Amino acid sequence: MEVKALKKRSYLRAGFMGVFTSNFTFIPFITIFTYALLGNNVTPDKAFFAVAIFNVMTEVMMYFVPNAAASIGELLTSINRMEVW
């Protein structure tokens, strides 16, 4: 049971790391592209600010969310193990 939980945790972490590496370029590009398609004027200062904000948000979300999910999984595994005793 514990091995299954660790396996799920590893898959979850691998998925988040895959998304993490692609977010630095993909999400700001799509956002700026959509902003331009809506008829707004994209200037370098707006694009730089958007990329900077996305980098901060991505780092926070991609470091803390996987750790929180892994901690919850470990917590549930520990609770199940204690209930068996």
MODELLER restraints for C-alpha pairs under 7 A, 6 or more apart:
rsr = mdl.restraints
at = mdl.atoms
rsr.add(forms.Gaussian(group=physical.xy_distance, feature=features.Distance(at['CA:2:A'], at['CA:77:A']), mean=6.75, stdev=0.5))
rsr.add(forms.Gaussian(group=physical.xy_distance, feature=features.Distance(at['CA:5:A'], at['CA:73:A']), mean=6.90, stdev=0.5))
rsr.add(forms.Gaussian(group=physical.xy_distance, feature=features.Distance(at['CA:9:A'], at['CA:70:A']), mean=5.87, stdev=0.5))
rsr.add(forms.Gaussian(group=physical.xy_distance, feature=features.Distance(at['CA:13:A'], at['CA:66:A']), mean=6.12, stdev=0.5))
rsr.add(forms.Gaussian(group=physical.xy_distance, feature=features.Distance(at['CA:16:A'], at['CA:62:A']), mean=6.71, stdev=0.5))
rsr.add(forms.Gaussian(group=physical.xy_distance, feature=features.Distance(at['CA:16:A'], at['CA:66:A']), mean=6.79, stdev=0.5))
rsr.add(forms.Gaussian(group=physical.xy_distance, feature=features.Distance(at['CA:20:A'], at['CA:62:A']), mean=6.11, stdev=0.5))
rsr.add(forms.Gaussian(group=physical.xy_distance, feature=features.Distance(at['CA:24:A'], at['CA:55:A']), mean=6.39, stdev=0.5))
rsr.add(forms.Gaussian(group=physical.xy_distance, feature=features.Distance(at['CA:28:A'], at['CA:50:A']), mean=6.80, stdev=0.5))
rsr.add(forms.Gaussian(group=physical.xy_distance, feature=features.Distance(at['CA:28:A'], at['CA:51:A']), mean=5.65, stdev=0.5))
rsr.add(forms.Gaussian(group=physical.xy_distance, feature=features.Distance(at['CA:28:A'], at['CA:54:A']), mean=6.59, stdev=0.5))
rsr.add(forms.Gaussian(group=physical.xy_distance, feature=features.Distance(at['CA:32:A'], at['CA:47:A']), mean=6.74, stdev=0.5))
rsr.add(forms.Gaussian(group=physical.xy_distance, feature=features.Distance(at['CA:36:A'], at['CA:42:A']), mean=6.14, stdev=0.5))
